[in-house]
């Protein structure tokens, strides 16, 4: 098992966090418990990557994980575009 997210997993978790907003980690934990995203309009095709993250890394890892630093303007533009 790799100790780092692959490119697809990182893209999926970044997309999820941008869509959900500030409380994305607690929302993701709840989604993991129900085995599916409750977030409406989120790209469900990425859910397989989120399941891979849960299975390979787990909730304890999520608590410590920090998204890579991005240009704030780009993140806001993306978040606003998907809402």
Buried (B, 14 or more C-beta within 10 A) or exposed (E): EEEEBEEEBBEBBBBBBBBBEEEBBEBBEEBBEEEEBEBEEBEEEBBEBBBBBBEBBEEEEBEEEEEEEEEEEEBEEBBEEEE
